[in-house]
Structure formats: C-alpha cells, structure tokens
Amino acid sequence: MGILLLMILVSVSLGALFLFLFFLGYKKGQFDEDESPAVRMLKDDKKNKDKIDS
C-alpha cells in the first residue's frame, strides 16, 4: 500500500511540475508564434517573385 501512495505522489508532483513549466513558457512568450512553418511556406516571397519576373 505504501508504494501505491508513493507512486500517486510522484505522478501528481510530476504533473504539477510540467504544468508549472508550461505556464512559465507561456508567460515568456514561447508559444506566441501565429504562423507555423507550413503556413509560412505558402506565402509568396517578394525577393523570389522579383527575380522570376525580371
């Protein structure tokens, strides 16, 4: 029974740690990028477009 209590405490504390780290990253702006690389590649580059036109 003691090992069960220990495993519950460890799993809850790990969950709380990961939740804290997530909110810390969110507060620092790590997840603020609006465009993903997949969307960014679909936009036209002005430099490349000018080279193709001339």
KEKE-3310 file (N, C-alpha, C; in steps of 0.2 Angstrom, whole numbers, plus 5000, padded with zeros to 4 digits):
npx = (5004:5010:5019:5010:5004:5016:5019:5007:5009:5021:5018:5008:5015:5025:5016:5011:5023:5026:5015:5018:5030:5025:5016:5026:5033:5023:5021:5033:5032:5034:5025:5019:5020:5011:5011:5013:5027:5022:5012:5019:5027:5018:5016:5020:5037:5044:5057:5060:5050:5052:5064:5060:5051:5059)
npy = (4994:5006:5009:5012:5024:5031:5031:5038:5051:5054:5055:5065:5076:5077:5080:5092:5099:5099:5106:5119:5122:5123:5134:5144:5144:5149:5161:5168:5169:5159:5152:5161:5162:5165:5160:5144:5134:5128:5136:5147:5144:5144:5157:5171:5175:5191:5193:5182:5182:5194:5191:5181:5188:5197)
npz = (5000:5003:4992:4982:4987:4986:4972:4968:4973:4967:4953:4953:4958:4947:4937:4941:4941:4927:4922:4928:4922:4909:4910:4913:4901:4893:4898:4896:4882:4873:4865:4856:4842:4828:4815:4808:4801:4790:4785:4783:4772:4761:4758:4747:4742:4741:4736:4728:4719:4712:4706:4697:4689:4682)
capx = (5000:5015:5021:5004:5004:5022:5018:5002:5013:5026:5014:5005:5021:5027:5011:5012:5030:5025:5010:5021:5034:5021:5014:5032:5035:5018:5022:5039:5030:5037:5020:5016:5020:5005:5011:5018:5031:5018:5008:5024:5030:5014:5016:5025:5042:5045:5063:5060:5045:5055:5069:5056:5048:5064)
capy = (5000:5012:5010:5015:5031:5035:5032:5043:5057:5056:5056:5071:5081:5077:5083:5099:5102:5100:5112:5125:5123:5125:5141:5148:5145:5153:5168:5171:5170:5154:5149:5166:5162:5164:5156:5139:5134:5125:5141:5152:5142:5146:5164:5172:5179:5196:5193:5177:5184:5199:5188:5177:5192:5200)
capz = (5000:5003:4986:4979:4989:4984:4965:4967:4975:4962:4947:4954:4958:4940:4933:4943:4938:4920:4922:4930:4916:4903:4911:4913:4894:4890:4901:4892:4875:4869:4861:4853:4835:4825:4809:4808:4795:4785:4783:4781:4766:4756:4756:4741:4744:4736:4733:4723:4714:4708:4702:4692:4684:4678)
cpx = (5004:5017:5016:5004:5010:5021:5013:5006:5018:5023:5011:5010:5024:5022:5011:5018:5029:5020:5014:5026:5031:5018:5020:5033:5029:5019:5028:5037:5033:5032:5016:5016:5014:5005:5016:5022:5027:5014:5013:5026:5025:5013:5022:5031:5043:5051:5063:5055:5048:5060:5066:5054:5053:5068)
cpy = (5006:5014:5013:5022:5035:5036:5038:5050:5059:5058:5063:5077:5082:5081:5091:5103:5104:5106:5118:5127:5126:5133:5146:5149:5150:5160:5172:5172:5165:5151:5155:5166:5160:5160:5150:5138:5132:5131:5146:5150:5143:5153:5166:5177:5184:5196:5188:5179:5189:5196:5184:5182:5196:5196)
cpz = (5000:4997:4981:4980:4986:4976:4964:4968:4970:4955:4948:4954:4951:4936:4935:4941:4931:4918:4923:4924:4910:4904:4911:4906:4891:4892:4897:4885:4870:4864:4857:4845:4832:4819:4810:4801:4789:4781:4780:4774:4760:4754:4751:4744:4739:4732:4727:4717:4709:4703:4696:4687:4679:4673)
residu = (MET:GLY:ILE:LEU:LEU:LEU:MET:ILE:LEU:VAL:SER:VAL:SER:LEU:GLY:ALA:LEU:PHE:LEU:PHE:LEU:PHE:PHE:LEU:GLY:TYR:LYS:LYS:GLY:GLN:PHE:ASP:GLU:ASP:GLU:SER:PRO:ALA:VAL:ARG:MET:LEU:LYS:ASP:ASP:LYS:LYS:ASN:LYS:ASP:LYS:ILE:ASP:SER)
# end
